[in-house]
Amino acid sequence: MSDTHAQTVAFVRDTMLPAAPPPAQQAGAVRWLRENLFSGPVNTVLTLLGLAIIWFLYVAFGDWFAHSVWNADSLPECREIIAQTWGEGARGACFAVIRERWNQYVFGFYPPELYWRPVMTFGLLMVALMPVLFGASLSIRRIVLSATVALTLLAMIALGAPIVWLVFAVAVMAFAFYASETEITRLLPFSALFPLLGVWLLWGGSLWGPIFVLVGPVLGWITWRVLSPRSAMLATIMAALVTVVFWLFVAGDAAGDAQNLLPMGIPAVASSSFGGFLLSITIGVAGIALSLPLGIVLALARRSDMFLITTLAVVFIEFIRGVPLITLLFVASLLLNYFLPPGTSFDIILRVIIMVTVFAAAYMAEVIRGGLAALPKGQYEAADALGLDYWKAQRLIVLPQALKISIPGIVSTFIGMFKDTTLVTFVGLYDPLKSMSDAVRASTSWKGIYWEPYIFVGFIFFLICFGMSRYSMYLERRLQRGHR
């Protein structure tokens, strides 16, 4: 090696060149276009094809949307406005049907004077979900809570909610803000009680019914505490048995007697009055909340070492997955009453929720089983090495990892199940897509309207499903644990 250095070598610079802007093709919009739309021959062809499709859709439907009418009382009036504004032969959408009949698409045939009850129920639902869905992010909780409070209270005021219930909603949401800023787990008791509160607010009736439904698990818990020192298995079985027996044979009569002694309740609403997005969201939320734990149990049962448990789980899962959902809905609507004692009243929406939950749980079980199978064997061996029993190993080590792996499949199952709620039209319920649109078109004012209701309902379904998809992506990023 030569011992020359920079001071004695002529071609080595002793000053820095001034900063120069990057080439035009490597900065700004040009670079973005090259990397994302024209990075290669195939990508270029697909980009041009996509632009051609967008142009075709604009040419075919652009004027129809541009000539939309939002303020009219009937379809003939819409057509008259379009002809007067854009000339004879012009076409346009008549979205005035949405402005005129939005309440039917949202609430079905729910009594108009009680619209505030579903609004408050779904507002409180967001509060109940706060510690479950957004427990790790204070900023997201603030945004979601602020939007929930503003929209719920404004809608309740606009719909004429009684002052007592406005005060109740304000008190709950104020406590939610306090818990969100201090300790979000303080909201968990409200989350646990919300299913009973939500059912009571939607269907109404006596308050003693939900109270005595709550008494059942309390008696079961007392039974478990008494028997658990002797045998955990016996305590669990007896606790479940006491709860079910109380619900079946005691709760109904006790609630009736209590209502006669001390009447407490709100006006009852029949299930036949439910419809539109109120019905779809009610069935969807109930199905999502119930199918996930049931799917976890079925997945664990299918991977069990006990032959009978595994066989029963396999038969159940494969049978449900091999039968169309519409078949199960017909069973819920027509055949289930034949297997019940004479005179038994079984609410149709409850029957549909049970069948939708069972259907979704079978698919959920296979999604979660895939997550369980994806875990390395060492995770199970590590749990055994720590001396954990089966349930502690599943709760602390196995299931948290398996559920994280299964998030995309779980959310896909949720989205599919929510969209399948439109199938309830075949069992006489008014879903927002077909039955409610048919009910609107039954009016002489809107006879002949077709695409506008479908576009509106599809848009709302898209917003809800897109929200679930984005939340799943947020959850995946939050739970991502790379190998460092």
C-alpha positions, 0 to 999 in steps of 0.5 A: 500500500502506498503511504500517499494521502489526500493532500498529495493526491491531485484527483481527491477533492478537498471540498464538498459539492453543493447539494443538488435536487434529485432527478425528476424521475426520482421525486414527487408525483412522478416517482409515485406513479413509476413505483405504484402504477407503471413499475413494469409492463404488467402493472402498466397494462393493469393500470390502463385497464383500470382507468378504462373501467373507471371511464366506462363507469363514469360514462355509463352512470355519471349523469345518473348520479349527477342528476340525483334528486333528494327532495321529492315526495314521490317517484313521479315528482322526481321524474318531473323535476329531472325532466324540468331541470335537465330536459326531456329524456334525461335520467337521474337517481331519485334518492328522495326515497331515502330522505322520505323513508330513512326511518324505515330503513333504520328502525323498521316498524319500531314505534316512532315515539320510541326511536330514542331507545335503539339510539341510546342502546347502540350508543351505550353499546359503544361505551360497553365495547370501549374497554374491550376494543380500545383498552390500549389506546387513550387517544382512540378512546377519546375520539370514539367516546367524543363521537359517541357522546355527541351523536347519541345525545344529539339524536336522542334530543332530536327524537324526543327522548324523555329527560330522565333517560337523557340524564341516564345516558349523560351519567353513563357517558360521563362515567365512561370519560372518567374511567377512560382517563383514569382506569378503563377497566372500571368500565368492565362491570358495565360491559358485563351488564350491558347485554341485559340492559340492551335487550331490555331497552330494545324490547322493553317490558318489565325490569324484573325479567333482566334482574332475575336473569342476573340472579341465576349466575349469582346463585351459580357463582355461590354454588361454585364457591361452596363446592370448589374446595371439594372438587373443581369439576363438580363445582363447575357442573353444579354451578351451571346446573343451578343457573340453568334450572333457576332460569327455566323454572324459577326466573319467569314466575318470580319476575311476574310476581315481582312485577305484580308487587312492584311494577317497573318497566317500559313499554314493550315492543314486539319482535315483529316491529323490528326491521331494517338496520336495527334488526341486522345490527341486533342479530349481527352484534349478538352473533359476533359476541356469542360465536367467538367463545363458542368457536373457541370451545369447539376448536379446543374440543376438536383438538382434544385427546378425548375420543368422544369429545373430538368426535362430537365436535367434528360431527357438529362442525362438519354438519353445520358447515355442510348445511346452508344458513338458509336451511338453519333459518327455516329450521328456526322459523318452522321446525323448532316449535315442533320440538318444544312443549305445547304453548311455549313461546319462543321469540323468532329473533332469538331463534334466528340469533341462535341459528346464526350463532351456531352457523358462525361458530362452526366456521370460527372453530376451524379458523381458530383451529388453524391458529392453534395448529400454526403454533410451534410444538415448543409453546405447548412443551413450555407450558408443560414445563412451567407446570401449568394445567390445561386451562391455564396453559390455554388461557395464558400461553396458547390461545393469546398467540393462536387468536392473534394469528387468526385475527384476519380469519376471525374478522372475515367470518364476522363480516360474512355473518353480518352480511348474511343477516339479510337472509332473515327475509326468508323467515318473515323478518324485515331485513334492510336489503329486500323486505324493507325495500319491498315494503317501501315499493308497496306504496303507490308513491314509490312504486317502480323505485329500484336501484336507489334503495339497494345503493343506499343499503349497500353503502351502509353495509360497506361502511360497517364492514369496512370499519370492522376490516380497518379495526382488524388491521389496527389490532394486527399492528398493535399485537405485532411482535417481530423476532428481534 
